[in-house]
Amino acid sequence: MDPEVSDLLQMTEVVWSTVLGLPLEQRTETDAKAPGITGCVHITGAWEGVLLIFAAGELGRTLAASMFAMDAAEVTESETIDAICEIANILGGNIKALVPQPSLLSLPSTLDGPRANQHFPRTREVCALNLTCEGEQLSVLVLKKISDDATRTKHDT
């Protein structure tokens, strides 16, 4: 079973309210060329895919400030990375609990730059959220690995 948008929205809202104490609003469009930071975790095993969380502009710093109870001006790049990784890890763990088992969660990592520059070959989007937090764009995506069987052609068999 693949996660659905309603699952992803509920998980994200819970993390935002309990861990960060920040409001979220849904948005219809997204700017894939906006600069920002992306946190990601990979899920492997019976279900394989990746969870991505993209925070545009200064949102990563805002999230770190909230998570670590700091003033945003005092947040370092390292603390921003730690916060994005931790949020990706929490959301990824929630997604992992929904997918077929046994599945494992990787250590979180980050990518800098626009989402349009980030590619995860041999995956397809399962569900995605386009949100706004503190006036900045936030995107949460779940990508699923395309199985080797689905990508084979008749020539390959």
N, C-alpha and C positions, 0 to 999 in steps of 0.2 A: 504494500500500500504506500502510495506517495503522499507526502504532506499536502494539505490544501491551504489556500489563502486564508481561510477562516482560522485554521490552526496557527499559522504564522502570525496573523494579526493579534490573536489572543495572547500568544507567548510574548510578542514584542511589547504589547501594552502592559503586561504584568511586569516585565523587566523594567520598563520605563517608569512605572509608578512605584515599584517597590525598591529597586536598586538605585535609580537615578532621581526619582521625584520630579520628573519633567513631563510636561504635556506633549501629546502627539496629535497631529491633525493629518487626515488623509489628503492627498493631492492626486490629481488625475495625470498630470504630465511630469516628466523628469528631464533633466538636462544631463545627458550622458557625457558631455564635454566639460562639465563643471569640475574644477580641481577639488581634491579632497583626499581622504584616506579610507582604505578598505581593509576590514578585518575579515579573515576567512579561516574556516576549519573544514577539513575533509572528513567524510564518513566513509569507511571501508568495511567490507564484509558482505553480509547477505544483501545489503543495499549499499550502493556506492554513489556518492555525490559530494557536493560542497555547499556550505552556507556562506553567503557573503553579506557583509553589512558595510554600506558606503555612507560616510559622513562628509558632506560637502563643506567647503569653506572652513570656517572656524568651529564647526560643530564638534569635531573631535576634541578640541580644547575645552569646549563647554561641557561635554560629557565627562571628561577627566576631572574638571573642576567640581562637578556635582558628585561624582563617584568618590573622590578623595577629600571632599569638603574643603576645597581651596578656592582662592580667588583665581579667576581665569587668567589674569595677567601673570600669575606665578607659576602656571602649569608649564612644565618642560615638554619637549618633544618626546622624551622617553616615557613620561607619564601619560601623554596622549596615546602613544602606542600601547602601553599597558592597559589602558581603559578600553580601547577598541578591541584588543585581543580578548580581554575578559568578557566583554559583551558578546563577541562572536562565540566564545567558548560556552557561555551560558545558553545562548540561543541554539547553538549546535547540539549541545547536550539534550535540549528539549526536543529537537528534531530527531536525534538519534533514538530517543525513547519511542517515537511514533513509527519508525521504519522496521522492516523485518530484521530479526536477530539471528545470529549474533552479528553485531556491528561495533566498530571501534571509532573513536573520535581522535583525530590528530591533534597535535599541539597547534595553537592558533598562530597565525602569521599576519603580516600587514603588507599592503601594496600602496604606494603613493601615486597620486595623479588621477586624471579623469577616468571614470568607469569605462568610457569608450575605448581606452587603451588596454583594458584588461581582458584577456582571452583565456577561456578554459576549454581547450579542444575536446572533442568527443563527449560533450555534455549538451543537455537541452534544459531549458527553463521549466521547472515544475510549478513554481509559484513565486510571486513577487509582490512587494509592497512599495508604494511610493508615498512617502510621508514627509511632514515638515515638523521640525523640532526647533524651538527658539528661533523661528524664521529661516532656518537653513534646511536644505534638502537632505533627506535620509532615505536610503533605499535598502531593503532587505530582500535577498533573493535566495532561492534554493534551486540548485542545478543538479540534475541527475546524470550519471554516466550513461552514455549510449552503449548498450551491450554490443559485444563483438559480433554476435549473431545478427543484430539489426543493421550492422554496417557492411556485412559481407554482400558481395554481388554474386550472381549466378556463376560467374567466371571463377570465383574463389572456392566454390564448393565442388 
